[in-house]
Amino acid sequence: MVRRTKEDAEVTRRHIIDAARRVFLECGVSHTTLEKIAVAAGVTRGAVYWHFRNKTELFFAMRDQAILPFVDRVLFNEGDEDPLLGIETALREIIHVLTDQDHTRETLEIVIFKCEYVGEFSPMMHCTSGQLDFLVKLADAYRRAHEKGLVRSAPAPDELARDTFLFVGGLVKHWLAARPDECFRTDAMSLIRTHIALRRA
């Protein structure tokens, strides 16, 4: 019975997060209230407060939930004979996640376009630990590619990693903002392929 109650509570929690995502996407974070989220979730405001102390905590729970697909799927294979191909595969997987994971795509739209980075949200102006880890993995992959003679002698691996980090950040932003027929959507894979090709020796 206790186990069932815990399972029910977790289902309700996920349901509230899903509702929050819909409301944040429609209204923007600053114009969203817990009352609106409760209505969208079909629960009482008290039920929302039982799971989340405030809107900020709910927002970060939604964001953290969306990061998981990237952690699980955007991988760098350290055993690759061609680390550049590993980087290209990881970047392409980011686009695949955006394409087939609606909640991840919608959450990123909220984080990038629907949130004001003031007050309690101001720390989000900085890179997350996940983003910094991604940058470290990029640098390691470029270093391995450099050791194999696969990349041009300059710039250095760390500089290449920062360049690719900024490239993919910009690509994701414009991919999310673009109409389905615009080049950032239709040519995303080609843009990634070209980005990596320009680094090959």
MIDOKE-888645 format. One line per 3 residues: their letters; for each residue x negated, y, z of N, C-alpha, C, O, CB. Coordinates in steps of 0.05 Angstrom, whole numbers. Atoms other than C-alpha are relative to their C-alpha. Glycine has a CB too. Example, Ala and Ser with C-alpha at 12.3 -4.5 7.8 and 13.67 -1.06 7.14 Angstrom:
REM residues 2
AS = -18/-24/0/-246/-90/156/-18/24/0/-39/24/13/20/1/25 | 16/-24/-1/-273/-21/143/15/22/14/5/44/18/-9/9/-29;
This chain:
REM residues 201
MVR = -17/-24/0/0/0/0/-17/25/0/-12/44/-15/19/0/24 | 18/-23/-1/-57/48/18/-14/3/-26/-17/26/-36/-20/-4/23 | 13/-1/26/-93/30/-46/18/12/-21/9/28/-37/-9/-28/-9;
RTK = -19/-10/19/-31/44/-86/4/30/3/6/45/-16/27/-14/2 | -3/-29/-6/-23/112/-52/-24/15/-11/-20/37/-22/3/5/30 | 24/-13/11/-95/129/-70/0/1/-30/-7/21/-43/-25/-14/10;
EDA = -3/1/29/-83/108/-142/20/21/-10/15/35/-29/8/-28/-10 | -21/-20/7/-20/151/-145/-11/28/2/-6/45/-14/25/-4/17 | 12/-26/-4/-58/210/-117/-20/7/-22/-21/30/-31/-14/2/28;
EVT = 20/-5/21/-113/203/-169/14/5/-26/6/22/-42/-19/-24/-3 | -16/-5/25/-61/199/-225/11/28/1/10/43/-19/23/-20/-2 | -11/-28/-3/-28/263/-198/-22/20/-4/-18/41/-18/13/3/28;
RRH = 22/-19/3/-96/297/-194/-8/4/-30/-11/26/-39/-25/-10/16 | 6/-2/29/-112/280/-267/22/15/-15/16/30/-33/-5/-28/-12 | -23/-13/13/-43/303/-287/-1/30/4/6/45/-14/26/-12/11;
IID = 3/-29/-6/-54/370/-253/-22/12/-17/-19/34/-27/-5/5/30 | 22/-10/16/-121/378/-288/8/3/-29/2/23/-42/-24/-18/2 | -9/-1/27/-89/363/-355/19/24/-4/17/38/-24/15/-26/-8;
AAR = -19/-23/1/-34/414/-341/-15/26/1/-9/45/-13/21/-1/22 | 17/-24/-2/-86/466/-320/-13/6/-26/-15/29/-35/-20/-3/22 | 14/-5/26/-123/456/-386/20/12/-20/12/31/-34/-11/-27/-11;
RVF = -20/-11/19/-59/469/-425/6/29/6/8/46/-12/25/-17/1 | -7/-27/-7/-43/532/-386/-23/19/-4/-20/41/-14/10/1/30 | 24/-17/5/-114/559/-387/-3/6/-29/-10/28/-37/-25/-14/11;
LEC = 4/-3/29/-116/548/-462/21/20/-11/15/36/-29/3/-27/-14 | -22/-17/10/-49/584/-473/-2/28/12/2/48/-3/27/-12/7 | -2/-26/-14/-55/640/-422/-27/14/6/-28/37/12/15/-3/26;
GVS = 25/-10/-9/-129/648/-409/-3/-4/30/17/-6/45/-3/30/-6 | 5/6/-28/-161/636/-341/11/22/18/24/16/38/-29/-5/5 | -7/-22/-18/-149/705/-311/30/3/2/40/13/23/-12/26/-10;
HTT = -29/-3/-1/-74/703/-328/14/-26/9/39/-28/8/10/8/-27 | -11/25/-9/-64/633/-302/3/0/31/-16/8/45/-17/-24/-9 | -4/3/-29/-34/621/-233/4/-30/7/12/-45/-11/24/18/10;
LEK = -5/27/-8/-28/557/-193/30/-6/-3/38/-29/-7/-9/-5/29 | -29/4/5/48/568/-198/5/-9/-28/21/-28/-32/15/26/6 | -4/9/28/44/563/-274/-10/-28/-4/3/-43/-19/-15/20/-18;
IAV = 11/27/3/1/501/-269/18/-20/13/23/-42/1/-28/-2/13 | -18/18/-13/49/469/-220/25/-5/-17/34/-28/-20/9/11/28 | -24/3/18/108/482/-267/-8/-18/-24/8/-35/-31/10/27/-10;
AAG = 8/16/23/69/454/-326/-5/-29/7/0/-47/-9/-26/12/-12 | 5/28/-9/50/392/-286/25/-14/10/25/-38/14/-21/0/22 | -24/12/-11/120/382/-259/-3/-8/28/10/-27/37/9/-23/-17;
VTR = 4/6/-29/97/383/-187/4/26/16/7/47/4/-28/-12/5 | -2/-24/-16/104/431/-129/-27/13/3/-48/1/-2/11/-8/28 | 25/-14/-4/53/484/-115/-15/-12/24/-40/-13/24/5/30/6;
GAV = 13/13/-23/39/448/-49/-16/-25/-10/-37/-31/1/21/-9/20 | 15/23/10/19/386/-89/-26/8/-13/-46/-5/-11/18/-15/-21 | 25/-11/12/-31/428/-128/-20/6/22/-43/-1/20/6/25/-18;
YWH = 18/-8/-22/-60/456/-63/-10/-24/15/-31/-23/28/15/19/19 | 9/24/-14/-64/386/-34/-25/-11/-14/-43/-23/0/22/-22/0 | 23/10/15/-114/368/-89/-22/21/-4/-46/14/-5/9/-10/-27;
FRN = 19/-22/6/-148/436/-101/5/24/18/28/33/21/2/8/-30 | -3/-23/-18/-162/493/-53/9/25/-15/24/42/-3/-26/5/14 | -7/-25/14/-154/546/-107/-4/-5/-30/-12/-27/-39/-18/24/9;
KTE = 3/2/29/-156/560/-182/-28/-6/-9/-33/-20/-28/11/25/-13 | 28/3/7/-231/563/-184/-9/-30/3/-22/-40/-15/-18/17/18 | 7/28/-3/-239/493/-156/13/-18/-21/1/-37/-31/9/-10/28;
LFF = -14/15/22/-188/467/-206/-14/4/-26/-17/-15/-42/30/9/-1 | 14/-6/25/-224/502/-263/-26/-17/-2/-31/-29/-23/-6/30/-1 | 26/14/1/-291/470/-245/5/-31/-2/-11/-45/-14/-17/6/24;
AMR = -7/29/2/-258/401/-237/7/-6/-29/-1/-27/-40/24/-7/18 | -7/4/29/-230/409/-308/-26/0/-17/-29/-17/-34/19/22/-9 | 25/-2/15/-299/430/-334/-17/-25/3/-28/-35/-16/-15/25/8;
DQA = 17/23/-6/-336/373/-300/11/-25/-14/-4/-41/-24/-2/-5/30 | -12/23/14/-286/322/-328/-7/0/-29/-10/-22/-41/30/1/4 | 5/-2/28/-300/347/-398/-29/-5/-7/-36/-12/-30/8/27/-11;
ILP = 29/5/5/-376/340/-391/-6/-29/-4/-26/-36/-17/-16/12/23 | 6/28/0/-372/265/-383/-4/-12/-28/-22/-28/-32/21/-15/14 | 5/11/26/-364/249/-457/-27/6/-12/-39/-10/-26/21/10/-19;
FVD = 27/-7/9/-428/286/-472/-21/-16/14/-40/-26/1/-5/30/4 | 20/15/-16/-466/251/-416/0/-29/-10/-21/-42/-13/7/1/30 | -2/28/8/-440/183/-440/-8/-5/-29/-18/-27/-35/28/-9/4;
RVL = 3/5/28/-447/192/-515/-24/15/-14/-34/5/-33/24/8/-14 | 21/-15/13/-500/245/-531/-27/-9/12/-36/2/32/4/31/3 | 24/13/-11/-563/203/-521/-24/4/-18/-21/6/-43/6/-30/4;
FNE = 25/0/15/-635/207/-542/-14/-27/5/-21/-33/27/-19/24/9 | 12/26/-2/-665/139/-556/-30/2/0/-42/8/-20/9/-19/-23 | 29/-4/-2/-736/141/-530/-16/-20/-16/-40/-17/-20/-8/-1/29;
GDE = 14/21/15/-754/78/-569/1/5/-30/-10/-11/-45/12/-27/6 | -2/-5/28/-739/110/-636/-27/4/-13/-44/17/-2/17/25/-5 | 24/-5/16/-794/106/-688/-1/28/-11/-22/39/-16/-3/-21/-22;
DPL = -3/-27/11/-768/172/-714/15/17/20/40/18/18/14/0/-28 | -14/-17/-20/-752/219/-655/16/22/-13/36/31/-1/-20/12/19 | -16/-21/13/-728/272/-705/27/-11/-8/48/3/-6/-15/10/-24;
LGI = -26/12/6/-674/224/-728/16/-4/25/41/-1/24/-5/-28/-14 | -14/2/-25/-657/213/-655/13/26/8/35/27/18/-19/-9/22 | -12/-27/-6/-647/288/-646/23/5/-18/44/14/-9/-22/22/-4;
ETA = -22/-5/19/-605/292/-709/25/-17/8/47/-7/7/-8/-7/-28 | -22/17/-8/-562/233/-685/14/12/25/39/11/27/-10/-28/6 | -12/-12/-25/-552/267/-616/17/24/-7/38/28/4/-22/7/20;
LRE = -15/-24/8/-531/332/-649/25/-6/-15/46/6/-11/-18/19/-16 | -23/9/15/-484/297/-696/22/-11/19/46/-8/15/-7/-21/-21 | -19/11/-20/-453/261/-636/16/21/14/39/17/22/-14/-18/20;
IIH = -14/-22/-12/-436/328/-605/24/7/-17/46/12/-6/-19/24/4 | -22/-7/18/-393/344/-666/21/-22/1/45/-17/0/-10/4/-29 | -19/23/-2/-362/274/-662/17/2/25/41/-2/25/-14/-27/-1;
VLT = -15/-3/-25/-343/286/-589/21/22/-2/44/19/6/-20/6/23 | -19/-22/4/-311/353/-607/23/-8/-18/46/2/-14/-14/24/-12 | -20/9/19/-273/319/-663/20/-19/12/44/-17/8/-13/-12/-24;
DQD = -18/21/-9/-245/259/-626/7/1/30/21/-17/40/-11/-26/-7 | -7/-2/-28/-241/282/-553/14/27/4/1/48/9/-26/-2/18 | -16/-25/-2/-185/333/-549/-5/15/26/-8/40/25/29/-7/-3;
HTR = 2/-14/-26/-193/348/-475/-28/14/2/-30/35/15/4/-19/23 | 27/-12/-1/-268/362/-484/0/25/-18/-10/46/-10/-21/-20/-10 | -1/-23/18/-256/407/-544/16/23/12/7/46/11/12/-8/-27;
ETL = -17/-21/-12/-200/445/-509/-14/13/24/-12/38/27/27/-11/8 | 14/-12/-23/-242/454/-446/-22/18/-9/-25/40/3/-11/-23/17 | 21/-18/10/-300/483/-485/12/25/-12/1/47/-9/-17/-15/-21;
EIV = -13/-24/10/-252/530/-520/7/19/23/4/43/21/26/-7/-16 | -7/-16/-24/-229/554/-451/-25/13/11/-26/37/17/14/-17/21 | 25/-10/-12/-300/560/-424/-13/22/-17/-23/42/-6/-20/-23/4;
IFK = 13/-19/18/-325/598/-485/17/25/-6/7/47/-7/-8/-14/-26 | -17/-22/10/-265/640/-505/21/11/19/31/33/15/13/-9/-25 | -23/-7/-17/-214/642/-449/-6/6/29/12/6/46/20/-22/-1;
CEY = 9/-4/-27/-254/658/-387/-16/25/2/-34/30/-14/-15/-24/11 | 16/-23/-6/-281/723/-359/-20/-7/22/-13/-18/43/18/24/10 | 21/8/-18/-348/712/-325/-6/21/21/-27/34/21/-25/-7/-16;
VGE = 3/-20/-22/-337/757/-265/9/-15/26/21/-36/25/18/25/-5 | -8/11/-25/-328/743/-191/-10/-28/4/-34/-34/-1/30/1/3 | 8/28/-6/-328/669/-174/-9/-15/-25/-21/-37/-23/23/-14/13;
FSP = 8/14/24/-339/651/-247/-27/11/-11/-37/0/-31/21/4/-21 | 25/-11/10/-402/693/-255/-23/-20/-2/-40/-17/-19/-8/23/17 | 22/19/3/-449/634/-242/0/-16/-26/-20/-26/-35/1/-20/23;
MMH = -1/14/26/-424/603/-307/-14/14/-22/-16/3/-44/29/-5/-7 | 15/-13/20/-463/655/-345/-27/-13/-4/-40/-10/-25/-5/30/8 | 26/14/1/-524/612/-331/3/-28/-11/25/-39/-11/-14/0/28;
CTS = -1/27/10/-542/545/-361/8/-20/23/-1/-16/45/-26/-9/-13 | -7/21/-19/-512/484/-326/-24/-19/2/-41/-19/-15/26/-14/-8 | 21/20/-3/-556/428/-300/0/-19/-24/-21/-28/-33/3/-16/26;
GQL = -2/17/23/-530/386/-358/-13/12/-25/-26/-1/-40/29/-6/-6 | 12/-14/22/-551/438/-409/-31/1/2/-45/-4/-17/10/29/-3 | 29/0/-4/-620/444/-378/-12/-28/-4/-34/-30/-15/-7/10/28;
DFL = 9/28/5/-627/368/-379/-1/-6/-30/-19/-19/-39/19/-20/14 | 0/3/29/-608/369/-453/-24/13/-12/-37/2/-30/26/11/-12 | 24/-14/10/-663/420/-465/-25/-15/5/-43/-17/-12/-1/28/12;
VKL = 23/16/-7/-714/377/-429/-2/-24/-19/-24/-31/-28/1/-10/29 | 0/24/17/-694/316/-471/-7/8/-29/-21/-7/-43/28/-14/0 | 8/-10/26/-700/358/-535/-30/3/-1/-43/-5/-21/15/26/-7;
ADA = 29/-6/0/-770/380/-516/-16/-26/0/-36/-29/-14/-8/16/25 | 14/26/-1/-790/308/-500/1/-14/-27/-19/-25/-36/13/-18/21 | -3/13/26/-763/283/-567/-18/14/-20/-31/1/-37/29/1/-10;
YRR = 18/-14/19/-800/338/-605/-29/-6/6/-46/-7/-12/5/31/2 | 27/6/-7/-863/322/-566/-8/-27/-11/-30/-31/-22/-4/0/31 | 6/26/12/-859/249/-587/-2/1/-30/-19/-13/-42/23/-20/8;
AHE = 1/-4/29/-845/270/-658/-27/13/-9/-38/5/-29/24/16/-11 | 25/-13/6/-906/315/-656/-23/-20/2/-42/-19/-15/-5/24/20 | 21/20/-4/-950/258/-630/-1/-19/-23/-22/-30/-30/4/-15/26;
KGL = -1/18/23/-927/216/-689/-6/14/-26/-6/1/-47/28/-13/-1 | 6/-15/24/-944/271/-738/24/5/-18/22/9/-42/-20/-14/-16 | -25/-3/15/-871/279/-759/9/29/-3/26/36/-20/22/-16/12;
VRS = -8/-28/1/-865/354/-746/-23/18/-8/-46/10/-6/12/9/27 | 20/-19/7/-902/414/-771/-17/7/24/-7/7/47/12/25/-13 | 18/-5/-22/-962/434/-729/9/23/18/2/24/41/-28/5/-10;
APA = -11/-22/-15/-928/498/-708/29/5/-8/36/-1/-31/-17/27/-4 | 5/-7/-28/-887/519/-670/-3/-24/19/0/-47/10/22/18/11 | 4/21/-20/-899/479/-606/27/-14/6/48/-3/1/-12/12/26;
PDE = -25/16/-6/-849/424/-584/20/15/18/44/14/13/-8/-26/14 | -18/-15/-18/-821/468/-528/15/22/-15/38/27/-10/-16/12/24 | -12/-21/15/-808/524/-577/21/-11/-19/42/0/-23/-21/16/-16;
LAR = -20/14/18/-774/476/-626/25/-8/16/47/-5/6/-13/-25/-13 | -23/9/-17/-731/450/-569/18/24/6/43/22/5/-10/-13/26 | -17/-23/-6/-708/520/-550/15/10/-25/38/18/-23/-18/23/11;
DTF = -13/-8/25/-693/536/-622/24/-18/-7/45/-8/-14/-20/0/-24 | -22/19/5/-651/473/-630/22/4/20/46/2/14/-10/-29/0 | -19/-5/-22/-617/487/-563/18/24/-8/43/22/-5/-14/5/27;
LFV = -15/-24/8/-596/556/-588/17/-5/-25/39/4/-28/-18/24/-4 | -14/7/24/-577/528/-656/26/-15/6/47/-8/-4/-18/-16/-19 | -24/17/-5/-529/476/-628/20/15/16/44/11/13/-8/-26/14;
GGL = -19/-17/-15/-499/526/-579/16/18/-18/40/21/-15/-15/16/21 | -14/-18/19/-483/574/-635/18/-16/-19/40/-7/-25/-20/15/-16 | -16/16/18/-458/518/-680/26/-9/14/47/-8/2/-16/-25/-9;
VKH = -24/9/-15/-410/492/-626/19/23/2/43/20/-2/-8/-11/28 | -18/-23/-3/-383/562/-614/14/6/-26/38/11/-26/-16/24/9 | -12/-6/26/-371/575/-688/18/-23/-10/37/-18/-24/-21/8/-20;
WLA = -17/23/8/-344/505/-699/27/2/14/48/-3/1/-14/-27/8 | -25/-2/-15/-292/516/-645/17/23/-10/42/21/-11/-6/4/30 | -15/-24/9/-273/585/-672/9/-2/-29/28/12/-37/-17/24/3;
ARP = -5/1/28/-271/565/-745/27/-13/-7/37/-30/8/-22/-15/-15 | -23/14/11/-209/546/-785/-9/-27/-12/-33/-30/-17/14/17/-22 | 8/27/10/-208/473/-810/-15/1/-27/-31/-17/-32/24/-17/-2;
DEC = 12/-1/27/-230/495/-880/-25/18/-1/-37/21/-22/20/10/-20 | 24/-17/0/-287/541/-858/-25/-16/2/-25/-39/11/2/20/23 | 25/15/3/-360/521/-868/-10/-11/26/-22/-33/26/-21/18/-13;
FRT = 11/11/-25/-377/513/-795/14/-26/9/3/-42/23/3/21/23 | -14/25/-4/-324/458/-792/-8/-21/-21/-16/-43/-15/30/4/1 | 3/19/22/-332/427/-860/-29/-8/-5/-35/-31/-13/11/11/-26;
DAM = 28/5/6/-408/431/-865/-17/-4/25/-42/-2/24/-11/23/-16 | 15/2/-25/-428/420/-792/-22/-22/-2/-45/-17/7/18/-7/23 | 20/21/1/-464/354/-806/-22/7/-19/-46/1/-14/13/-26/-9;
SLI = 21/-9/19/-500/384/-866/-18/21/13/-42/20/9/13/11/-25 | 16/-21/-13/-522/443/-824/-20/-13/20/-43/-4/23/18/20/15 | 17/14/-18/-550/395/-772/-23/-14/-15/-46/-12/-7/16/-20/17;
RTH = 20/14/16/-586/354/-824/-21/19/-11/-45/13/-10/14/-15/-24 | 19/-20/10/-617/417/-854/-18/11/22/-42/15/19/15/23/-13 | 15/-10/-23/-638/442/-785/-23/-18/6/-46/-9/11/18/3/24;
IAL = 21/20/-7/-677/378/-772/-20/-2/-24/-44/-4/-19/12/-27/6 | 18/2/24/-705/374/-844/-20/22/-1/-43/17/-9/17/-1/-26 | 18/-22/1/-736/442/-837/-23/-3/20/-43/12/19/15/26/6;
RRA = 21/4/-19/-778/416/-779/-19/-22/-7/-40/-25/5/13/-7/27 | 17/23/8/-807/355/-814/-26/10/-14/-26/29/-28/16/-18/-19 | 25/-6/12/-879/355/-834/1/-5/-30/-19/-1/-45/-23/-17/12;
